[in-house]
Amino acid sequence: MTGPVIVPDGTGHVVRLDGRDQSHVDLADPRRLVFDYVRRMGDVLDARAGPGVPVRVAHVGGAGLTLARYVAATRPGSAQVVLEPDEELTARVRAELPLPARSGIKVRPLDGRAGVGGLRPGWEVAVVDAFAEGRVPAALVSREWFEQVAAVLSPDGWLLLNLTDRPPYAHTRRVLAGVRVHLPRLLLTAEPSTMKGRRVGNLVVVAGRGDVPVAALQERARAAALPYRVLDDAAVRDGFGGGRPFADADAVAGPTGE
């Protein structure tokens, strides 16, 4: 493993960890989301409430705090907590890419399991975008983990989950089966090339007890600079069903994003 590196790229800064690009941060305009999958996650957050309305968001995985900065810029007054166990990474980000004053973003040096266990219920969105050496950790894919997340969400809250996989999506099928135990309504977004199996890609999942924003995301997808696919609950069942939920005892880390 290698330590965090922050490098300018002409339009902002890229945060790299273990030799992999983890985040892009534009200090001049935190509303600009450069990575395609992060833009899709931003679209989900935009669909949560009307423009500018504050939301309560818990983030598992911080890196450059890109999405937290986005929420703070687009929805001032939002309450946000970021769970990021890598204290060296957080210190570098705070020093070189400082958060704006009164951002409302609190960073806690805890991993997802420990950090979520200490949260009070009532969060509107729980963003799970955490990687270790390019893989989603095994501790963050089991049905016990999703039970823990569901317990801190508001009754109409959403899990916003970033996965990486390629066909036949064996790992994702098992993860989604575990999600459904506790948050049964799902949608999934992906780039067309990921759906066609040309490369490992990011699968962004939204799950809740009630409605998830299918129509709003389909509209955003059609207008996106890089259009993406939005699968509703029925399509997710057809394309990503049949899995057996991971338990803590047999969970494995996700496929590498490389």
C-alpha angles and dihedrals in degrees: 000000000000129000127254120287126192116198132175115240101186095264100051136311133307120214112213127191126178087359093301129113106247104170145001117215126191106191091187093055116014089179089072109094112191105180110079097226091048089053088054090051088050089054089056092051090048089055094054097081142345120299112292095005110139117243135191110241130178115196124202104200122025116187104153093354089238098154093041089053089048093054092046090052098043097036110030114199094035116146110231136174123189121201109206118157095190101092093178090056093048092048091052092047093048091049099044102026103030121195117245118259115275092009093151089227116135119189119203122192094231136112121242099265096047094039099048089046088063097049124103117233122262106075113147096206131018110198113201109190105142130143136177115196089345096308135101103248118250090236089065100054105056129104089242089058093050090049087055092050094046090053093062096045123095114250090265095034126131135226110217107197131182117205134170123216146126133219131326081035094210094160095044092050090058094044093051091048088057092047092052092058089070106014105034102179114079144175128180133201128197141158114261091244090057092050090051091053097240092135144348107283145171120277111196113202129193117194135175145150091254138018121346121202101262098144094044092051093045088056092048091047093055091052097041121118086236105030116220137192123257117200118198124216095276092049091048090053091049096045103031105023132111098064128136113228118252115241122206088255096059105022117131131194118264126259116283116262091228 
